[in-house]
Amino acid sequence: MKGERSGLTLVELTISVTVMGLIGSVIAGLLFTGLDAYRSGVAQVELQREAAYAMNRMVQYTRNARFVFVPNGRRDDADVLAVSAGIDTDGDGRLDEDSHKDLTGDELAGVAGIDDDGDGLIDEGSKEDDDEDGKNNEDVVNGIDDDGDGSIDEDPDEDWNKDGKGGIRGFDDDDDGQIDEGDAKDEDEDGTKNEDPAEPIIFYVEDGTLMENHPVYDVNVLAHNVAEFRAQYILGAEGEPHIEITLALSRGKGIEITLNRQVHMENLLQRQGMSL
């Protein structure tokens, strides 16, 4: 027809642009939602990895520890974890085997800088009082709670088992063909006394960050955004001790994780004649 024109009218164009804008908004919303979900997922995975690394680190040291300092029978619920680090100070291939009366070798009662017994005081008393209970060297290394405080082998004398002999009475501790040679204070019969203390590794929270204070490698960061950190000392039905560790991390907006592990100290169980 003469005068007939093709194309869109202004009204049709306006409607088309509006519809396209709505569709674009929906698509953009979906894209942003998906991107946010992706970022949240990545953040959650990162948080899980961080928490798992920190927890595995604490579990490893606790399980292998020859001595557990905090928590203990008197301070059974703590915001700090301190165990012997398992260091071969004298290079003889044995770990934490020959300390003096100050078990940790830090010249202070208990573990330096820590309230070992939960009485609100830090490092009070003699350096020979390894559990800060006001008594020195009252719990020999024999797998038994000699002083009835709920802890095991936590405050020994220089002669750990108090048998009056070098090493363990009746045994050739160093495989040199001789039995009980040397001083009673020489727990590994190597001719040297008190040369390998049970130096502690300490896990604690500072400004929302889980820290590790190692006697050799110094202070390291294990995890950020800590919402909760607890270490509890628990006795089983047969008196066997274990440590329950709780670690919670949170970045907000639902990005959070809580891990809980019960750890049996293999060295303590072996001294008690128990098995895992």
N, C-alpha and C positions, 0 to 999 in steps of 0.2 A: 504494500500500500504506500502510496506517495506520502512522503513526510514522516514515515515510520522510522524510529531510531532504536538501535540495540544498546544493551548495557544496563546498569543498575541505577535505580533512582536513588536519591539522597536518603530516603527512608530505608530502602533495602541495604544500602551501603552502611548506614549507621547500625542496622541490626546485625549485619555480617561482622562488622568490627567488634561489636559488643559480644557476640557469641564467641568469636575467636579469642577475645580477651579473657572471657570466662574459662574457655578450654585451656588457654595458656596458663591461667592462674591455678587451675586444678593440676595441670602437669607440673608446674613449678612447685606447688605444694607437696605433691608426691615425691618429687626429686629431693626437695629439702628434707622431708620426713625420712626418706630412705638414707640420705646422707647423715642425718642426725643419728639414725639407728645404727648405721655403720660405724660412726665415730664412737657411739656408746659401747658397741660391741668390742671395738678395738681397745677402748679404755678399760673395759671389764676384763678382757684377756690380759692386758698389761698388769692390772691390779692383781689378778690371780697368780700370774708368774712371780710378781714381786713378793706376794704373801707366801707362796710355796717355797721360794728360795730362802726367805728368812726363817720360816718354820723348819725346813729341812736342816738348815744350819744349826739351829738350837737343838733339834732332836738328835742330830749326829753327835754333838759334844756331850749332851746329857746322857745318852745311851752308853757312850764309851768312858764316861767320867769315872775316875777312881774314887773321887770324893764329891759330894754335893753339899754346898755351903748354904745357899739360900735358893728356894725355901727349905724349911727344915721342921723338926718336930715342935719347935717353939714359935716360929714364924711360918705357919703352914700355908698362908695365902699372901703372896707378895707381888709387887709390881716390878720385880727385878729377878733375874735368874743368874746365879753364880755357881759354876762347877769347875773342877780342876781341868785345866786345858790339855793335859797329856803331853807335856814337853819333856824331851830328853835333854835336860840341862847339862848333864855330865857326859853325854855322848856314848853311853855304854849300851844303847839299844833298849833300855828299860825306861818306863815313864813314871815320874812322880813317886819314886820308890824309896827315897832316903832323905827325909826332911829332919830339921831340928825341932825343938819344942814349939816353935812358931811354924805351924804346918804350912802356911802359905808363903812364908819367907818375906813378908812385907813389913815386918817390925811393928805391927799394930795388932790389937785384939781383933779376932775375926777376920773378915775381908775388909781391907782398907776402904774407907768411904761409905760403908754400908751398915745399916742397922740390922745386924745379923739376927737378933732375938726379938725384934719388934717392940722394944720398950721405949722407942723414941730417942734413944741415945746412939751415937755412932762411935765405934772404936773405943768404947770404954773398957777399962781394966788392963790387965797385963797382956803383953804380946803372946804369952803362952796360953791365953784363954781363947781358943780358936772358935768357940761358939758364944762368947760374951755372956756366959751364965754365972760368972763370978768364981768359977773353979778352974784350976789349971790341970790339963793332962789327965783327965779322969775317964776317958773313953778309949780303950785300946783298939787296935785294928784286928778285929776277930769276927766281924760280921754280926756282932751282938750289940744291942743298946744297953751298954753297961751301966749308964747313969740314969736310965729311965726317963729320958727327956723326949723320947720319940725319934731321935736321930741315931744313926749308926756310924761308929768309927770316926766321929767328927772332931775329937780333941785328944789325939794321942801324945804320948811322951816321945822322947828321942828313940827309946827302945820301943818301937811301935806295939809289939805284942807283949811286952813286959815279961819276956821269958829269960832275961839275963844273958842271952847269947847273941852273937852276931847273926843276922838274918833270922831264919826260923829254926828253932831248936831241933837238932837231929837231921837237918837237911844240908846238902851241899848246894847252897843257893847260887853260887857262881860257876858251878861245874868245873872246879879246879882240883877235885879229888880230896878236898879237905872239908870237914864238917864243923860248923860253928866257930870258925877261926876269927880272931880279931875282937874288937870292942863290941859290946852289946848295942852301942849306938850306931853301928855300921849295919844298916838293914839289908844291904845287898852284898855284903862280904867282899867288897872290892878294895878294902884297905883305906878308904876315905869315908869320913863321917859327915852326914848332914849336907850332902852336896847336891841333892835333887829335890827341892821343895815342890809342893803341889800348888803351883801358881794358878790363880783362877782366871777364867775367861768370864766376862760379865756382860749380860744383855740387859739393856734398860732403855727407857723412853725419855727423850729430851726434846721439848717443843714439838711434839707430834711426830717425832722421827725415832724409829727403833735403831739403837746404836749397839755396836759390839766393841768391847774393849778387850783386846787380846794382849797378853803379856809380851808377845814378840812383835806382832804386826800392828800394834797400837790401835787407834780408834777408827772404826769403819761404819759407814751407813748401810743398814740392811733394808729398811723400808720406810717410806714416807706415809703421811696421812693415816697415822695410827689412831684408831678410835678406842681400842682396848688392848691391853697386854697384861696377862696374869700368869703366874706360875704357882701351882698348888702342890703341896707335899701330902700324899695320901698313902695310908697303910692298908694293905690288902688283908684278907681274912686270916692269912697265916703270918701276918706281920711284915710281909714283903713290901718295901716302899716303892712308890713310883711317882713321877712328876707329871702333872697334867698342865699342858701349856695351851693358853687361849690367845689368839692373835686376830684382831679385827681391823681391817683397813677400810676407809671410806673416802670417796672423792665427791660425795653428794650426788643428787639427781639419780638416785637408785644405783649408782656405781659403787658397790661395796662387796666385801667378802669377809667371812668369819671362818677361821680354821681352829680346830681343837684336836690335840694329840695327847695320848697317854703314853708316857715313856718309862720303860723299865730299865733301871741302871744295871747293865749286865755284870759289872764288876762287883757291885754290892750283893747281887743275888748269888754270884759264885762264892763269895766269902760266907754267905749264909747256908751254902749247900743246896740252894734252890735252883730251879730252871725256869726259863721263860715259858 
